[in-house]
Amino acid sequence: MDATEFPNIKKWVVIYPVYINSKKTMAEGRRIGVAKACENPTCAEIGDCCSYLKLPFAIEIDKAYPRDFMQRGRVRVLLKKEDETLCNPSISSRKQLMLRVAEMVPRHHGRTKKQETASTSTTAPSNKSGKGGKKRR
């Protein structure tokens, strides 16, 4: 969806990838539980999930997370229109949006392709024997 259709994106909900990252602690910025969070989400994946949920969104690549300025990018999402009606009736709050996106990101098509290629390359046979440990002299 294009942000030019909606004039005032400043009032949209902001989702930083850190909010749903299971690798981060609550002090580092995670907003949902570790069990429900996903591993290292990107702005593009969050944007794809928003488009799947039929929510207008805008990705801002040049913005940084205030607690960690090395984390670049954020996604703005419109939950309620100007007449206070929900864009998607199943998502009424910021927390519900984060939970839904976090459960969808691991099933993202770009992520599943990466895992398939990684699993095929790591199944190569190894020449090491089962016993390890120190060698005695």
DSSP file with accessible surface (Angstrom, degrees, kcal/mol):
  #  RESIDUE AA STRUCTURE BP1 BP2  ACC     N-H-->O    O-->H-N    N-H-->O    O-->H-N    TCO  KAPPA ALPHA  PHI   PSI    X-CA   Y-CA   Z-CA
    1    1 A M              0   0  116      0, 0.0     2,-0.4     0, 0.0    56,-0.1   0.000 360.0 360.0 360.0 150.0    0.0    0.0    0.0
    2    2 A D    >   -     0   0   89      1,-0.1     3,-1.0    56,-0.1     4,-0.3  -0.779 360.0-146.0-101.9 137.3    1.2    3.5   -0.7
    3    3 A A  G >  S+     0   0   25     -2,-0.4     3,-0.7     1,-0.2    -1,-0.1   0.643  90.9  76.7 -75.4 -13.4    1.4    6.1    2.0
    4    4 A T  G 3  S+     0   0  115      1,-0.2    -1,-0.2     3,-0.0    -2,-0.0   0.744  84.8  63.4 -71.6 -21.5    0.5    8.9   -0.4
    5    5 A E  G <  S+     0   0  128     -3,-1.0    -1,-0.2     1,-0.2    -2,-0.2   0.827 103.0  53.2 -66.8 -30.9   -3.2    7.9   -0.3
    6    6 A F  S <  S-     0   0   57     -3,-0.7     3,-0.2    -4,-0.3    -1,-0.2  -0.924  75.1-160.1-111.0 115.8   -3.3    8.7    3.4
    7    7 A P  S    S+     0   0  113      0, 0.0     2,-0.9     0, 0.0    -1,-0.1   0.869  75.8  49.8 -69.2 -39.5   -2.0   12.3    4.1
    8    8 A N    >   +     0   0   68      1,-0.2     3,-0.8     2,-0.1     4,-0.1  -0.671  51.0 156.0-109.7  85.2   -1.1   12.2    7.8
    9    9 A I  G >   +     0   0   39     -2,-0.9     3,-1.4     1,-0.2    -1,-0.2   0.564  60.7  84.9 -83.5  -4.9    1.1    9.2    8.6
   10   10 A K  G 3  S+     0   0  155      1,-0.2    -1,-0.2    -3,-0.1    -2,-0.1   0.783  89.3  51.5 -63.8 -25.8    2.5   10.9   11.7
   11   11 A K  G <  S+     0   0  175     -3,-0.8    -1,-0.2     2,-0.1    -2,-0.1   0.419  88.4 108.7 -92.9   1.6   -0.5    9.6   13.7
   12   12 A W  S <  S-     0   0   19     -3,-1.4    66,-0.2     1,-0.1     2,-0.2  -0.371  81.6 -93.1 -75.5 160.4    0.0    6.0   12.6
   13   13 A V  E     -A   77   0A  19     64,-2.3    64,-2.9    -2,-0.1     2,-0.5  -0.489  38.3-138.1 -72.8 137.4    1.3    3.3   14.9
   14   14 A V  E     -A   76   0A  22     62,-0.2     2,-0.5    -2,-0.2    62,-0.2  -0.854  17.5-172.0-102.1 131.2    5.0    2.8   14.8
   15   15 A I  E     -A   75   0A   3     60,-3.0    60,-2.5    -2,-0.5    31,-0.0  -0.973   3.3-166.5-122.3 114.5    6.5   -0.8   14.9
   16   16 A Y    >   -     0   0   16     -2,-0.5     3,-1.5    58,-0.2     4,-0.4  -0.779  30.2-123.4 -91.5 145.2   10.2   -1.1   15.3
   17   17 A P  G >  S+     0   0   12      0, 0.0     3,-1.2     0, 0.0     4,-0.2   0.822 110.0  67.4 -57.7 -27.4   11.6   -4.6   14.5
   18   18 A V  G >  S+     0   0    2      1,-0.2     3,-1.3     2,-0.2     6,-0.2   0.840  86.5  69.8 -61.5 -30.7   13.2   -4.6   18.0
   19   19 A Y  G <  S+     0   0   18     -3,-1.5    12,-2.4     1,-0.3    13,-0.9   0.785 111.5  28.2 -59.3 -30.9    9.6   -4.8   19.5
   20   20 A I  G <  S+     0   0    0     -3,-1.2    18,-2.4    -4,-0.4     2,-0.6   0.161  89.9 121.8-118.6  19.0    9.1   -8.3   18.3
   21   21 A N  B X   -c   38   0B   7     -3,-1.3     3,-1.3    -4,-0.2    18,-0.2  -0.730  46.5-160.4 -89.1 118.3   12.7   -9.6   18.3
   22   22 A S  T 3  S+     0   0   31     16,-3.1    17,-0.2    -2,-0.6    -1,-0.1   0.684  88.4  66.0 -71.8 -16.3   13.2  -12.7   20.6
   23   23 A K  T 3  S+     0   0  123     15,-0.4    -1,-0.3     2,-0.1     2,-0.2   0.616  92.7  76.2 -78.5 -13.4   16.9  -12.1   20.7
   24   24 A K  S <  S-     0   0   44     -3,-1.3     2,-0.2    -6,-0.2     5,-0.0  -0.655  77.0-129.5 -98.4 156.5   16.4   -8.8   22.6
   25   25 A T     >> -     0   0   68     -2,-0.2     5,-2.1     1,-0.1     4,-0.6  -0.478  30.9-103.7 -93.1 172.1   15.5   -8.3   26.3
   26   26 A M  T >45S+     0   0  109      1,-0.2     3,-1.0     3,-0.2    -1,-0.1   0.887 124.3  54.2 -62.3 -37.2   12.7   -6.2   27.6
   27   27 A A  T 345S+     0   0   83      1,-0.3    -1,-0.2     2,-0.1    -3,-0.0   0.816 105.1  53.7 -67.3 -29.0   15.3   -3.6   28.7
   28   28 A E  T 345S-     0   0   94     -3,-0.2    -1,-0.3   -10,-0.1    -2,-0.2   0.546 133.5 -85.5 -83.8  -8.0   16.6   -3.5   25.1
   29   29 A G  T <<5S+     0   0    1     -3,-1.0    -3,-0.2    -4,-0.6    -2,-0.1   0.445  73.7 147.1 126.2  -1.0   13.1   -2.8   23.7
   30   30 A R      < -     0   0   26     -5,-2.1    -1,-0.3     1,-0.1   -11,-0.2  -0.439  23.1-171.8 -67.8 139.8   11.2   -6.0   23.2
   31   31 A R        +     0   0   94    -12,-2.4     2,-0.3   -13,-0.1   -11,-0.1   0.545  61.3  51.0-110.9 -11.6    7.5   -5.4   23.8
   32   32 A I  S    S-     0   0    2    -13,-0.9     5,-0.1     1,-0.1   -11,-0.0  -0.817  96.0 -77.0-123.4 167.1    6.0   -9.0   23.7
   33   33 A G    >>  -     0   0   37     -2,-0.3     4,-1.3     1,-0.1     3,-0.5  -0.201  36.7-119.9 -63.9 153.1    6.9  -12.3   25.4
   34   34 A V  T 34 S+     0   0   84      1,-0.2     3,-0.3     2,-0.2    -1,-0.1   0.884 112.2  57.5 -60.6 -39.3    9.9  -14.3   24.2
   35   35 A A  T 34 S+     0   0  104      1,-0.2    -1,-0.2     3,-0.0   -13,-0.1   0.846 113.9  38.5 -63.9 -30.1    7.7  -17.3   23.5
   36   36 A K  T <4 S+     0   0  136     -3,-0.5    -1,-0.2     2,-0.1    -2,-0.2   0.597 101.1  91.5 -96.4 -11.4    5.6  -15.2   21.1
   37   37 A A     <  -     0   0   16     -4,-1.3     2,-0.3    -3,-0.3   -16,-0.2  -0.293  67.7-133.6 -80.5 166.5    8.4  -13.2   19.6
   38   38 A C  B     -c   21   0B   5    -18,-2.4   -16,-3.1    -2,-0.0     2,-0.6  -0.781  25.7 -94.5-119.4 167.5   10.3  -14.1   16.4
   39   39 A E  S    S-     0   0  104     -2,-0.3   -18,-0.1   -18,-0.2   -19,-0.0  -0.702  87.0 -28.8 -92.3 120.5   14.0  -14.1   15.7
   40   40 A N  S    S-     0   0   88     -2,-0.6    -1,-0.2     1,-0.1   -19,-0.1   0.896  74.7-165.1  45.9  66.4   15.6  -11.0   14.0
   41   41 A P        -     0   0   11      0, 0.0     2,-0.3     0, 0.0    -1,-0.1  -0.401   5.4-143.4 -74.9 156.1   12.6   -9.6   12.0
   42   42 A T     >  -     0   0   64      1,-0.1     4,-2.1    -2,-0.1     5,-0.2  -0.772  23.1-113.0-114.1 165.5   13.2   -7.0    9.3
   43   43 A C  H  > S+     0   0   11     -2,-0.3     4,-2.7     1,-0.2     5,-0.2   0.876 117.3  54.7 -63.7 -37.6   11.1   -4.0    8.2
   44   44 A A  H  > S+     0   0   57      2,-0.2     4,-2.4     1,-0.2    -1,-0.2   0.907 108.1  48.4 -64.6 -40.9   10.4   -5.7    4.9
   45   45 A E  H  > S+     0   0    9      2,-0.2     4,-2.1     1,-0.2    -1,-0.2   0.913 112.2  48.7 -65.6 -40.6    9.0   -8.8    6.6
   46   46 A I  H  X S+     0   0    0     -4,-2.1     4,-2.2     1,-0.2    -2,-0.2   0.921 111.5  50.5 -64.9 -40.7    6.8   -6.7    8.9
   47   47 A G  H  X S+     0   0    0     -4,-2.7     4,-2.2     1,-0.2    -2,-0.2   0.907 108.9  50.9 -63.7 -40.5    5.6   -4.7    5.9
   48   48 A D  H  X S+     0   0   63     -4,-2.4     4,-2.0     1,-0.2    -1,-0.2   0.891 109.5  50.8 -63.9 -38.9    4.7   -7.9    4.0
   49   49 A C  H  X S+     0   0    6     -4,-2.1     4,-2.0     2,-0.2    -1,-0.2   0.899 109.3  51.1 -65.5 -38.7    2.8   -9.1    7.0
   50   50 A C  H  <>S+     0   0    0     -4,-2.2     5,-2.7     2,-0.2    -2,-0.2   0.895 109.6  49.4 -65.5 -39.3    0.8   -5.8    7.2
   51   51 A S  H ><5S+     0   0   53     -4,-2.2     3,-1.1     3,-0.2    -1,-0.2   0.884 109.3  52.5 -68.0 -34.4   -0.1   -6.1    3.5
   52   52 A Y  H 3<5S+     0   0  167     -4,-2.0    -2,-0.2     1,-0.3    -1,-0.2   0.883 109.3  49.5 -65.1 -37.1   -1.3   -9.7    4.1
   53   53 A L  T 3<5S-     0   0    6     -4,-2.0    -1,-0.3    -5,-0.1    -2,-0.2   0.394 117.3-118.9 -81.1   2.5   -3.4   -8.4    7.0
   54   54 A K  T < 5 +     0   0  152     -3,-1.1    -3,-0.2     1,-0.2    -2,-0.1   0.884  65.3 143.0  59.5  44.5   -4.7   -5.7    4.6
   55   55 A L      < -     0   0    0     -5,-2.7    -1,-0.2    -6,-0.1     2,-0.2  -0.942  55.3-116.6-111.7 133.3   -3.4   -2.8    6.7
   56   56 A P        +     0   0    9      0, 0.0    22,-2.6     0, 0.0     2,-0.3  -0.476  45.7 171.7 -65.9 136.8   -2.0    0.4    5.2
   57   57 A F  E     -B   77   0A  26     20,-0.2     2,-0.4    -2,-0.2    20,-0.2  -0.955  27.2-155.2-144.9 161.1    1.7    0.7    6.1
   58   58 A A  E     -B   76   0A  13     18,-2.4    18,-3.2    -2,-0.3     2,-0.5  -0.980  15.0-143.6-139.8 127.2    4.7    2.8    5.3
   59   59 A I  E     -B   75   0A  66     -2,-0.4     2,-0.7    16,-0.2    16,-0.2  -0.813   9.4-164.1 -92.6 127.4    8.3    1.6    5.7
   60   60 A E  E >   +B   74   0A  32     14,-3.1    14,-1.2    -2,-0.5     3,-0.6  -0.879  11.9 174.9-113.1  97.4   10.8    4.3    6.9
   61   61 A I  E 3  S+     0   0A 116     -2,-0.7    12,-0.3    12,-0.2    -1,-0.2   0.845  73.9  59.4 -71.5 -34.6   14.3    3.0    6.3
   62   62 A D  E 3  S+     0   0A 109     10,-0.1    -1,-0.2    12,-0.1     2,-0.2   0.599  86.9  93.1 -76.8  -8.5   16.1    6.1    7.3
   63   63 A K  E <   -     0   0A  80     -3,-0.6    10,-4.1    11,-0.1     2,-0.3  -0.572  61.5-152.4 -87.7 149.7   14.7    6.1   10.9
   64   64 A A  E     -B   72   0A  26      8,-0.2     8,-0.2    -2,-0.2     5,-0.2  -0.857  24.8-102.5-120.8 155.3   16.6    4.5   13.8
   65   65 A Y  E >   -B   68   0A   8      6,-2.1     3,-0.8     3,-0.6     6,-0.3  -0.599  32.1-135.2 -73.4 128.6   15.5    3.0   17.0
   66   66 A P  T 3  S+     0   0  104      0, 0.0     3,-0.3     0, 0.0    -1,-0.1   0.844 100.9  48.5 -59.7 -36.4   16.2    5.5   19.8
   67   67 A R  T 3  S+     0   0  150      1,-0.3     2,-0.3   -39,-0.1   -38,-0.0   0.761 127.9  23.4 -75.4 -24.9   17.7    3.1   22.3
   68   68 A D  E X   - B   0  65A  54     -3,-0.8     3,-1.9     3,-0.1    -3,-0.6  -0.797  66.7-170.0-142.8  96.5   20.0    1.5   19.7
   69   69 A F  E 3  S+     0   0A 150     -3,-0.3    -1,-0.1    -2,-0.3    -2,-0.1   0.609  83.0  69.8 -69.7  -7.5   20.7    3.9   16.7
   70   70 A M  E 3  S+     0   0A 137     -6,-0.1     2,-1.0    -5,-0.1    -1,-0.3   0.692  78.2  87.4 -79.4 -18.9   22.4    1.0   14.8
   71   71 A Q  E <  S-     0   0A  60     -3,-1.9    -6,-2.1    -6,-0.3     2,-0.3  -0.724  72.5-163.8 -79.7 103.7   19.0   -0.6   14.4
   72   72 A R  E     + B   0  64A 145     -2,-1.0    -8,-0.2    -8,-0.2   -29,-0.2  -0.720  38.3  31.2 -97.2 142.3   17.8    1.1   11.2
   73   73 A G  E     -     0   0A   2    -10,-4.1     2,-0.3    -2,-0.3   -12,-0.2   0.169  47.5-162.7 100.1 146.4   14.2    1.2    9.9
   74   74 A R  E     - B   0  60A  31    -14,-1.2   -14,-3.1   -58,-0.2     2,-0.4  -0.964  15.4-129.9-153.9 164.1   10.7    1.2   11.2
   75   75 A V  E     -AB  15  59A   0    -60,-2.5   -60,-3.0    -2,-0.3     2,-0.5  -0.978  11.0-153.4-123.1 129.7    7.2    0.5    9.9
   76   76 A R  E     -AB  14  58A  24    -18,-3.2   -18,-2.4    -2,-0.4     2,-0.4  -0.893  17.6-170.0-100.7 134.0    4.2    2.8   10.4
   77   77 A V  E     -AB  13  57A   0    -64,-2.9   -64,-2.3    -2,-0.5     2,-0.7  -0.972  20.0-136.5-129.3 138.1    0.8    1.1   10.3
   78   78 A L        +     0   0   16    -22,-2.6     3,-0.1    -2,-0.4   -66,-0.1  -0.842  28.6 165.3 -94.8 113.8   -2.7    2.5   10.2
   79   79 A L        +     0   0   14     -2,-0.7     8,-2.7     1,-0.3     9,-0.5   0.820  67.6  32.1 -92.6 -41.2   -5.0    0.7   12.6
   80   80 A K  B    S-D   86   0C 100      6,-0.2    -1,-0.3     7,-0.1     6,-0.2  -0.964  75.3-135.6-122.0 137.9   -7.9    3.2   12.6
   81   81 A K    >   -     0   0  102      4,-2.8     3,-1.8    -2,-0.4    -2,-0.0  -0.185  41.7 -91.0 -76.8 178.0   -9.2    5.4    9.9
   82   82 A E  T 3  S+     0   0  170      1,-0.3    -1,-0.1     2,-0.1    -2,-0.0   0.799 127.7  57.5 -65.3 -26.3  -10.1    9.0   10.5
   83   83 A D  T 3  S-     0   0  111      2,-0.1    -1,-0.3     1,-0.0     3,-0.1   0.223 119.9-110.2 -89.2  18.3  -13.7    8.1   11.3
   84   84 A E  S <  S+     0   0  134     -3,-1.8     2,-0.3     1,-0.2    -2,-0.1   0.612  74.2 136.3  67.1  14.7  -12.5    5.8   14.0
   85   85 A T        -     0   0   63      1,-0.1    -4,-2.8     2,-0.0    -1,-0.2  -0.720  59.7-108.9 -89.7 146.7  -13.4    2.6   12.2
   86   86 A L  B     -D   80   0C  54     -2,-0.3    -6,-0.2    -6,-0.2    -7,-0.1  -0.507  11.0-145.9 -75.1 139.9  -10.8   -0.2   12.2
   87   87 A C  S    S+     0   0   27     -8,-2.7    -1,-0.1     1,-0.3    -7,-0.1   0.882  99.0  21.9 -69.2 -39.7   -9.0   -1.0    9.0
   88   88 A N  S >  S-     0   0   28     -9,-0.5     3,-2.1     3,-0.4    -1,-0.3  -0.957  76.1-152.6-128.2 112.3   -8.9   -4.7   10.0
   89   89 A P  T 3  S+     0   0  109      0, 0.0    -1,-0.1     0, 0.0    -2,-0.1   0.749  93.3  60.8 -60.0 -22.0  -11.6   -5.7   12.6
   90   90 A S  T 3  S+     0   0   63      1,-0.2     2,-0.5     2,-0.1     0, 0.0   0.649 101.6  57.4 -80.7 -12.0   -9.6   -8.5   14.0
   91   91 A I    <   +     0   0    0     -3,-2.1    -3,-0.4     1,-0.1    -1,-0.2  -0.934  54.6 154.4-122.4 109.0   -6.7   -6.1   15.0
   92   92 A S        +     0   0   59     -2,-0.5     2,-0.3    -6,-0.1    -1,-0.1   0.530  59.4  38.3-111.3  -8.8   -7.8   -3.4   17.4
   93   93 A S  S  > S-     0   0   46      1,-0.1     4,-1.9   -14,-0.0     5,-0.1  -0.925  77.3-112.5-140.3 166.9   -4.6   -2.5   19.2
   94   94 A R  H  > S+     0   0  109     -2,-0.3     4,-2.4     1,-0.2     5,-0.2   0.884 116.8  53.7 -62.9 -40.8   -0.9   -2.1   18.8
   95   95 A K  H  > S+     0   0  113      1,-0.2     4,-2.4     2,-0.2    -1,-0.2   0.923 107.5  49.7 -64.1 -43.7   -0.2   -5.2   21.0
   96   96 A Q  H  > S+     0   0   78      1,-0.2     4,-2.5     2,-0.2    -1,-0.2   0.900 110.3  52.0 -61.6 -38.7   -2.5   -7.4   18.9
   97   97 A L  H  X S+     0   0    1     -4,-1.9     4,-2.7     2,-0.2     5,-0.3   0.943 109.6  48.1 -62.8 -45.8   -0.7   -6.2   15.8
   98   98 A M  H  X S+     0   0    6     -4,-2.4     4,-2.5     1,-0.2    -2,-0.2   0.907 112.6  49.0 -63.0 -40.6    2.7   -7.0   17.2
   99   99 A L  H  X S+     0   0   47     -4,-2.4     4,-1.7     2,-0.2    -1,-0.2   0.922 113.1  46.5 -65.5 -42.9    1.5  -10.5   18.2
  100  100 A R  H  X S+     0   0   78     -4,-2.5     4,-1.3     2,-0.2    -2,-0.2   0.921 114.6  46.5 -65.6 -43.6    0.0  -11.2   14.8
  101  101 A V  H  X S+     0   0    2     -4,-2.7     4,-2.3     1,-0.2     3,-0.3   0.923 110.0  54.4 -65.2 -41.3    3.0  -10.0   12.9
  102  102 A A  H  < S+     0   0    2     -4,-2.5    -1,-0.2    -5,-0.3    -2,-0.2   0.847 109.4  47.1 -64.6 -32.2    5.4  -11.9   15.2
  103  103 A E  H  < S+     0   0  103     -4,-1.7     4,-0.3    -5,-0.2    -1,-0.2   0.771 115.1  47.0 -80.6 -19.7    3.6  -15.2   14.6
  104  104 A M  H >< S+     0   0   20     -4,-1.3     3,-1.0    -3,-0.3    -2,-0.2   0.796  95.6  72.0 -88.7 -29.2    3.5  -14.6   10.8
  105  105 A V  G >< S+     0   0    0     -4,-2.3     3,-2.1     1,-0.3     6,-0.2   0.896  91.8  55.4 -60.2 -42.8    7.2  -13.5   10.3
  106  106 A P  G 3  S+     0   0   55      0, 0.0    -1,-0.3     0, 0.0    -2,-0.1   0.816 109.5  49.2 -61.9 -23.3    8.7  -17.1   10.8
  107  107 A R  G <  S+     0   0  165     -3,-1.0    -2,-0.2    -4,-0.3    -3,-0.1   0.327  82.7 133.5 -93.7   8.3    6.4  -18.3    8.0
  108  108 A H    <>  -     0   0   23     -3,-2.1     4,-2.2    -4,-0.2     3,-0.4  -0.310  64.6-125.1 -61.4 140.5    7.4  -15.5    5.7
  109  109 A H  H  > S+     0   0  115      1,-0.2     4,-1.5     2,-0.2     5,-0.2   0.856 109.2  50.9 -62.1 -34.7    8.3  -16.7    2.2
  110  110 A G  H  > S+     0   0   22      1,-0.2     4,-1.4     2,-0.2    -1,-0.2   0.870 111.3  48.8 -69.1 -33.2   11.7  -15.2    2.1
  111  111 A R  H  > S+     0   0   36     -3,-0.4     4,-1.8    -6,-0.2    -2,-0.2   0.883 108.2  51.8 -75.6 -38.8   12.6  -16.7    5.5
  112  112 A T  H  X S+     0   0   48     -4,-2.2     4,-1.9     1,-0.2    -1,-0.2   0.875 107.9  52.8 -69.3 -33.4   11.5  -20.3    4.6
  113  113 A K  H  X S+     0   0  130     -4,-1.5     4,-1.9    -5,-0.2    -1,-0.2   0.915 108.0  51.0 -66.5 -40.4   13.6  -20.2    1.4
  114  114 A K  H  X S+     0   0  137     -4,-1.4     4,-2.1     1,-0.2    -2,-0.2   0.912 109.8  50.0 -63.0 -40.8   16.7  -19.3    3.4
  115  115 A Q  H  X S+     0   0  118     -4,-1.8     4,-2.4     1,-0.2    -1,-0.2   0.887 108.0  53.1 -67.2 -38.0   16.1  -22.1    5.9
  116  116 A E  H  X S+     0   0  124     -4,-1.9     4,-1.6     2,-0.2    -1,-0.2   0.933 111.5  45.1 -64.4 -42.8   15.7  -24.7    3.1
  117  117 A T  H  X S+     0   0   94     -4,-1.9     4,-1.4     1,-0.2    -2,-0.2   0.887 113.9  50.1 -69.9 -34.8   19.0  -23.7    1.5
  118  118 A A  H  X S+     0   0   50     -4,-2.1     4,-1.5    -5,-0.2    -2,-0.2   0.900 109.3  50.9 -69.6 -38.2   20.8  -23.7    4.8
  119  119 A S  H  X S+     0   0   61     -4,-2.4     4,-0.5     1,-0.2    -1,-0.2   0.860 108.7  51.3 -71.5 -31.8   19.5  -27.1    5.9
  120  120 A T  H  < S+     0   0   98     -4,-1.6     3,-0.4     1,-0.2    -1,-0.2   0.859 110.9  48.4 -73.4 -31.1   20.6  -28.7    2.6
  121  121 A S  H >< S+     0   0   83     -4,-1.4     3,-0.7     1,-0.2    -1,-0.2   0.790 108.6  53.3 -80.0 -25.0   24.1  -27.4    2.9
  122  122 A T  H 3< S+     0   0  110     -4,-1.5    -1,-0.2     1,-0.2    -2,-0.2   0.550  90.5  76.7 -87.1  -3.9   24.6  -28.4    6.5
  123  123 A T  T 3<  +     0   0  108     -4,-0.5    -1,-0.2    -3,-0.4    -2,-0.1   0.239  64.7 128.2 -89.7  14.8   23.6  -32.1    5.9
  124  124 A A    <   -     0   0   71     -3,-0.7     2,-0.1     1,-0.1    -3,-0.0  -0.433  68.6-103.3 -69.2 144.1   27.0  -32.8    4.3
  125  125 A P        -     0   0  125      0, 0.0     2,-0.3     0, 0.0    -1,-0.1  -0.385  34.4-141.9 -69.1 146.4   28.8  -35.9    5.9
  126  126 A S        -     0   0   94      2,-0.1    -3,-0.0     1,-0.1     0, 0.0  -0.788   9.7-144.0-109.3 154.7   31.6  -35.2    8.3
  127  127 A N        +     0   0  169     -2,-0.3     2,-0.2     2,-0.0    -1,-0.1   0.422  65.6 109.9 -94.5  -1.0   34.9  -37.1    8.6
  128  128 A K        -     0   0  185      1,-0.1    -2,-0.1     2,-0.0     2,-0.1  -0.504  66.5-125.7 -78.2 146.6   35.1  -36.8   12.4
  129  129 A S        -     0   0   93      2,-0.2    -1,-0.1    -2,-0.2    -2,-0.0  -0.409  25.4-109.4 -82.8 167.3   34.6  -39.8   14.6
  130  130 A G  S    S+     0   0   88     -2,-0.1     2,-0.5     2,-0.0    -1,-0.1   0.748  95.6  81.1 -69.7 -26.2   32.1  -39.7   17.4
  131  131 A K        +     0   0  188      2,-0.0    -2,-0.2     0, 0.0     2,-0.2  -0.719  55.9 169.6 -89.1 132.1   34.7  -39.7   20.2
  132  132 A G        +     0   0   80     -2,-0.5     2,-0.2    -4,-0.1    -2,-0.0  -0.584  20.8  92.5-121.0-173.7   36.2  -36.4   21.1
  133  133 A G  S    S-     0   0   70     -2,-0.2     2,-0.2     2,-0.0    -2,-0.0  -0.691  72.2 -24.9 123.1-173.4   38.4  -35.3   23.9
  134  134 A K        -     0   0  205     -2,-0.2     2,-0.4     1,-0.1    -2,-0.0  -0.446  54.5-126.7 -77.7 146.4   42.0  -34.9   24.8
  135  135 A K        -     0   0  190     -2,-0.2     2,-0.4     1,-0.0    -1,-0.1  -0.743  23.8-137.3 -89.4 135.4   44.7  -37.0   23.2
  136  136 A R              0   0  244     -2,-0.4    -1,-0.0     1,-0.0     0, 0.0  -0.766 360.0 360.0 -95.3 143.6   47.0  -38.8   25.6
  137  137 A R              0   0  293     -2,-0.4    -1,-0.0     0, 0.0     0, 0.0  -0.734 360.0 360.0-108.9 360.0   50.7  -38.9   25.1
